[in-house]
Amino acid sequence: MPENYAVKFSLAGRLCAVTGGAGLIGSRICACLADLGADVLVADVDRERAEAVCADIAARTGRADAARFARFDQTGLAAIGAAVDELERTFGPLWGWVNNAYPRTGDYGARLEDVTPADWEANLSMLLSGYCLCANAAARRMAGRGGGAIVNMGSIQSLVAPEFSVYEGTEMTSPAVYTAAKGGILMYTKYLASYYGASGVRVNCVCPGGVANNQPEPFTGRYNARTPLRRMADPAEIAPAVAFLLADASSYVTGAALAVDGGLTAV
Ligand SMILES: NC(=O)c1ccc[n+]([C@@H]2O[C@H](COP(=O)([O-])OP(=O)(O)OC[C@H]3O[C@@H](n4cnc5c(N)ncnc54)[C@H](O)[C@@H]3O)[C@@H](O)[C@H]2O)c1
């Protein structure tokens, strides 16, 4: 029998950075990792919201430094390597890296026919290249120490294209660049898992379905009807999957896509 299984889910003493840690999903990931004992870096461009997340986590865990704000901007591709270096110089060696930021341009939601090449390039750079270069920079450092874990936030759109009928009668759509980026993130996850497997660095992708965030009817009714669990996700339901993939509980899991989607991609 292996050692105590509960220990395998613990992240005690592990330093983990969560990009976009101040956001809807990221704030729950930070809280979940801290509850499991991790020292969390809320790596975000939004200091005010990140500091509020840190304060909430200090209160819930009773550990004043369980979560700390680390200003981090993943959009400056050329600066990412130095920024990850700086995080490690300031806070110490990272065990875990969660790519979860969600930068996008002002006209991100434009119809496919109206997307300009410049917008396409800017969004793809932020949504895909930013994730790839952050993962790359973190994995290289972890490999030098003989271990670590990276989780990339994908989407159901890493696995399937949007079903546009769910948006009818609303202002909502799903930009093509999002599907292109999320599909790319899953394949890059597999590439990096293969490249760094022998170095003890695991790289996985969590693929959430739609998260409830006051979306309008009739979208929610249609979305729920085509989802086996008949509802959207609560933002707190994504975090435990991320924690599992960072912890030793998933020590033989790498290059995987873990759908957290109420069964949407199963049917
Ligand atoms: N919300 C959903 O329904 C849903 C579904 C599937 C996947 N996802 C994915 O989950 C992740 C988080 O989404 P969310 O809904 O929580 O987004 P959100 O907008 O609530 O949060 C995103 C966070 O990223 C931060 N951010 C923006 N630009 C940044 C940059 N350049 N560098 C660092 N941080 C930056 C923002 O300040 C914010 O705190 C994204 O990868 C998204 O694609 C979301």
The ligand as an SDF file (V2000), in Angstrom:
LIG
                    3D

 44 48  0  0  0  0  0  0  0  0999 V2000
  -15.4620   32.0150  -17.3500 N   0  0  0  0  0  0  0  0  0  0  0  0
  -15.6960   30.9270  -18.0900 C   0  0  0  0  0  0  0  0  0  0  0  0
  -16.8560   30.5790  -18.3890 O   0  0  0  0  0  0  0  0  0  0  0  0
  -14.5450   30.0880  -18.5860 C   0  0  0  0  0  0  0  0  0  0  0  0
  -14.8300   28.8470  -19.1900 C   0  0  0  0  0  0  0  0  0  0  0  0
  -13.7660   28.0690  -19.6430 C   0  0  0  0  0  0  0  0  0  0  0  0
  -12.4820   28.5170  -19.4990 C   0  0  0  0  0  0  0  0  0  0  0  0
  -12.2410   29.7320  -18.9150 N   0  0  0  0  0  0  0  0  0  0  0  0
  -10.8480   30.1370  -18.7980 C   0  0  0  0  0  0  0  0  0  0  0  0
  -10.5210   30.3720  -17.4450 O   0  0  0  0  0  0  0  0  0  0  0  0
   -9.5000   31.3710  -17.3530 C   0  0  0  0  0  0  0  0  0  0  0  0
   -9.9500   32.4690  -16.4020 C   0  0  0  0  0  0  0  0  0  0  0  0
  -11.1600   33.0260  -16.8900 O   0  0  0  0  0  0  0  0  0  0  0  0
  -12.1000   33.9250  -15.9780 P   0  0  0  0  0  0  0  0  0  0  0  0
  -13.4780   33.7660  -16.5020 O   0  0  0  0  0  0  0  0  0  0  0  0
  -11.8340   33.6780  -14.5340 O   0  0  0  0  0  0  0  0  0  0  0  0
  -11.5720   35.3800  -16.3890 O   0  0  0  0  0  0  0  0  0  0  0  0
  -11.6450   36.7770  -15.5720 P   0  0  0  0  0  0  0  0  0  0  0  0
  -11.7430   37.8500  -16.6030 O   0  0  0  0  0  0  0  0  0  0  0  0
  -12.6530   36.7300  -14.4780 O   0  0  0  0  0  0  0  0  0  0  0  0
  -10.2140   36.8500  -14.8820 O   0  0  0  0  0  0  0  0  0  0  0  0
   -9.0580   36.9890  -15.6350 C   0  0  0  0  0  0  0  0  0  0  0  0
   -7.9520   37.5840  -14.7740 C   0  0  0  0  0  0  0  0  0  0  0  0
   -6.8080   37.7360  -15.6320 O   0  0  0  0  0  0  0  0  0  0  0  0
   -6.1850   38.9620  -15.2830 C   0  0  0  0  0  0  0  0  0  0  0  0
   -5.3910   39.4240  -16.4210 N   0  0  0  0  0  0  0  0  0  0  0  0
   -5.8160   40.0580  -17.5440 C   0  0  0  0  0  0  0  0  0  0  0  0
   -4.7790   40.3600  -18.3310 N   0  0  0  0  0  0  0  0  0  0  0  0
   -3.6630   39.8850  -17.7090 C   0  0  0  0  0  0  0  0  0  0  0  0
   -2.2800   39.8740  -18.0430 C   0  0  0  0  0  0  0  0  0  0  0  0
   -1.8450   40.4370  -19.1680 N   0  0  0  0  0  0  0  0  0  0  0  0
   -1.4030   39.2830  -17.2030 N   0  0  0  0  0  0  0  0  0  0  0  0
   -1.8410   38.7300  -16.0330 C   0  0  0  0  0  0  0  0  0  0  0  0
   -3.1530   38.7150  -15.6590 N   0  0  0  0  0  0  0  0  0  0  0  0
   -4.0390   39.2930  -16.4940 C   0  0  0  0  0  0  0  0  0  0  0  0
   -7.3470   39.9090  -14.9560 C   0  0  0  0  0  0  0  0  0  0  0  0
   -6.8990   41.0180  -14.1810 O   0  0  0  0  0  0  0  0  0  0  0  0
   -8.2700   38.9690  -14.1830 C   0  0  0  0  0  0  0  0  0  0  0  0
   -7.9710   38.9790  -12.7950 O   0  0  0  0  0  0  0  0  0  0  0  0
   -9.2360   31.8260  -18.7950 C   0  0  0  0  0  0  0  0  0  0  0  0
   -8.1740   31.0580  -19.3250 O   0  0  0  0  0  0  0  0  0  0  0  0
  -10.5120   31.4490  -19.5090 C   0  0  0  0  0  0  0  0  0  0  0  0
  -10.3370   31.2470  -20.8830 O   0  0  0  0  0  0  0  0  0  0  0  0
  -13.2380   30.5210  -18.4590 C   0  0  0  0  0  0  0  0  0  0  0  0
  1  2  1  0
  2  3  2  0
  2  4  1  0
  4  5  1  0
  4 44  2  0
  5  6  2  0
  6  7  1  0
  7  8  2  0
  8  9  1  0
  8 44  1  0
  9 10  1  0
  9 42  1  0
 10 11  1  0
 11 12  1  0
 11 40  1  0
 12 13  1  0
 13 14  1  0
 14 15  2  0
 14 16  1  0
 14 17  1  0
 17 18  1  0
 18 19  2  0
 18 20  1  0
 18 21  1  0
 21 22  1  0
 22 23  1  0
 23 24  1  0
 23 38  1  0
 24 25  1  0
 25 26  1  0
 25 36  1  0
 26 27  1  0
 26 35  1  0
 27 28  2  0
 28 29  1  0
 29 30  1  0
 29 35  2  0
 30 31  1  0
 30 32  2  0
 32 33  1  0
 33 34  2  0
 34 35  1  0
 36 37  1  0
 36 38  1  0
 38 39  1  0
 40 41  1  0
 40 42  1  0
 42 43  1  0
M  CHG  2   8   1  16  -1
M  END
$$$$
